[in-house]
Amino acid sequence: MLRFKFFILLFICVYSVTAQDTIQLTDLLKNDLKSNYLRKINALSNYFNIISDKTKNDTLRNKSIDLAVMLFMSENNLVEVSSLYTKEPKRFKVRAYLNKLKMLPYTKTTIEWFDIFFASKFTKRPDGKYEGIAQFHIRVDTTGTNIEGGKYKDITKKNIQIIIEERTIETGDQRELVWEVFLGDIKVEETKSASNQK
């Protein structure tokens, strides 16, 4: 018996695919999708704050790096970073970025994600996976002092790939098509000062 299930972080949804290989979602399923990809993004945000917090022990911070990497499609996914002092974003593989986050020269760095919304439909990629884009802002606010005696604040607008991959699971005489959700590349749109903003 062949059953089709759409799993978004272990939640079941129903989907349909057009001739253009675009997944069309009802309003109800769009809400389910938003709820569930937000869970993954919120988990990543939480790991960012643990990793950058020097008041946490190294065991917890290193474990958070491993768990954050698992949210992504691959360790080869890229994270773009920017600052008020650089003209062009820099790119790092996800684990390398997280290790740099751990080594920031501040006692604590608070990273707040906000204004998150899904900016596109899912479309089929050449590798058979489906991809959509979510857009969000990140507010960075350091506490304590860095080794140079200063602080840093900014707000960056970013895009992140949301990738779903079809996998077949066999349980006895039953086969299920399971769609698993992963995060992909993170790209910078713009960075601005947060000094005069709440």
N, C-alpha and C positions, 0 to 999 in steps of 0.2 A: 504493500500500500504506500503510495507516494503522497506525502502531505507537504504543503508549502507553508512555511512560517517565516515571518519577518521578525528577527530578533534585534532589538535595539537595547543593548546592555541587559539582555535576558528578559526583555519584555516582548510580547508577541503582538505583531501588527500584520495587517493585510496590505498587499501592494498590487499594482498593475503596471505594466511596462508598455509604452507606446512604441510605434514603429521606429521612432527616432531614438530609441534606447534611453528614454528619460522616464524615471519613476515618477508617477503621478500619485499624489497623496490627497486624501480627503481632509477636510478641516480637522476632524477628530484625530486622524493619524498625524497630521502636522503638529498638533498639540502634544501628542505622545512623543513624537520625534524630538520636539524642542525640549521636553522634559528630560528625555534620556541623553541627548548629546550634552545638555547642560550638566548632567551628573558627571560625565567624563571630564568636561572642562573645569568644573568646580573641584573635582579631585585633583586635577593638575595644578590648579591655583593653590590648593591646600599644600601640596607637595612643594611648590615653589617657596612658600612662606616657611615651611619647616627647614628646607635645605639652606635657605639664606639666613637663618636665625642661629647666631653663634652661641646663644644661651642653651640650645638643645645639644644633646650629646651626639658624638660622631656616629654611633651605631644607628640611631634613629635617622640622622641626616643621610647616611649612606643607604639605608634601607629605602628611604623616600626617593632617592635617585633611581634605584632599581625599579620601584613601583611606578614612578613617573614614566620611565622608558617603556614599560609594558603597555602604557596607554597608546603608544604610537604604533603605526603600521610596521615601522622598521627603525633600527638604530641609525640607519642612513638618512632618515628624515632630517631636514634642515630647519634650524631656528634662526631667523634674522633678529639682530639686536641693533639698537640705535641709541644715541644719547644726544644731548644738547650740544655736545662738543665735537661731534663728528658729522661730516657732510653726507657720507654714504653708510648704509647699514652693513654690518658684518654678518657673515653666515657661519654657523657651527653645526656639526652633527649633534643630535639631541643630547647624547650622554656628555659630550665635551662641553656643551652649553651648561648643563646642569652642574658639572664640576666647577665651571667658572663662577656660576651663581653661588656655590658653596664658599668660594674663596673671595667673595667681595669684601673689601676692606672696611666694612661697617659692622657694628655690634649686631644690628638687626635691620633687615630690609623688608618692609611691608609691601606686598604686591597685591593690589586690588583689581580684580577683573570686573568690568561693568559694561552696560549697554550692549549685551550679547544678543545677536539675532542671526537667524539663518538667512543668508543673502542670495541663495541660488537653489535650483532644483538639483536632484541627483541625476547625473549623466554618466553613461557608460564610457569607461576608458578602454584603450586598446588591450590592456591586460585582463579585461573582463570584470574588473571591480567597478563600483560606482562611486562617484565623488561629488560632493557638494562643498560649498564654502560658507563658513560662519564668520561674522565680523564682530569685533569687540574692541574695547579700550582697556588699557592697563595703566593704573596709577602706581608709580613707584615712589616710596617715601622712606628715606633712611632714618634710623634713630641711632643714638650713640654717636661717636665720632670716628671718622676713618683715620688712617695713619697720617694723613695730611692735615687733619684738623678741620675738615669741612663736612657739609651735608649735601644731599642731592635729592631733587624731586623732578619728576616729569610725568607726562601723560602721553601714551603712544597708542595710535589707532593701528590695529593689526587684522589680518585675515588668517584663518586656519582651515586647512583641508579637513573635511569629515569624510572618511572612506568606509564603505561597507563592502565586505567580501563574502561571496557565497561559498559555503562549505557543506558537504554532505555528511550526515551523521547516521550511522546504521545502528539500530537497536533491535536485535532479533530479526524478524522478517520485515521490519519497517525501515524506511529511509526518509530522512527529513532534509530539506534544503534549508540550511541555517545561514542567516545573514549576520555577520559579526561587525561591530563598529570599532573603528580605530581613528586616531588622530594622525594627521599628516604634517606637511610643511607649514611653518608659521612665517608669515611675511609682514614686513613693516609697511604701513601706508604713510604715516606722518608722526612726528614727535614734537611736542611743545612743552613749554615750562608749566609746572603745576604750582609754582610758588604763590601765585595770587588766587588760587582756586581752593575751594573747600574739599 
